Amino acid sequence: MHGLSIMSGLLGTVIENAATRGIAQVELIRIAAGDLSKISAEELRFAFTLVARGTVLENAVLEVESVPGSREVKVEFYEGV
């Protein structure tokens, strides 16, 4: 459930940002998750399928990268990639 909580927060911010910019569909989301953040790529991918459903993120491609020695989780999103 840790992954779902993190993904909900991250994607909530992306959805708000997309709405502010007038973006109708996000094409790509990149997440860089530090290996010390105790969140796995599998957890993030699973949570993404649940959280993105019915939003501007629903058809987006998710890329998850593990960053050695970091606790941070960063997200970028792209329209029309």
HUBEL-V228294 format. One line per field, one symbol per residue. ss: DSSP state (H for helix, E for strand, - for the rest). phi: phi as a letter, one per 30 degrees, with the letter a starting at -180 (. if undefined). Layout:
ss->???
phi->???
//
This chain:
ss->-HHHHHHHHHHHHHHHHHHHH------EEEEEEEHHH---HHHHHHHHHHHH--------EEEEEEE-----EEEEEE---
phi->.edddddedddedddddddddiddbdcbbcbccddddibcdddddddeddddeibdcecddccbcccdibcdbcbbbbcid
//
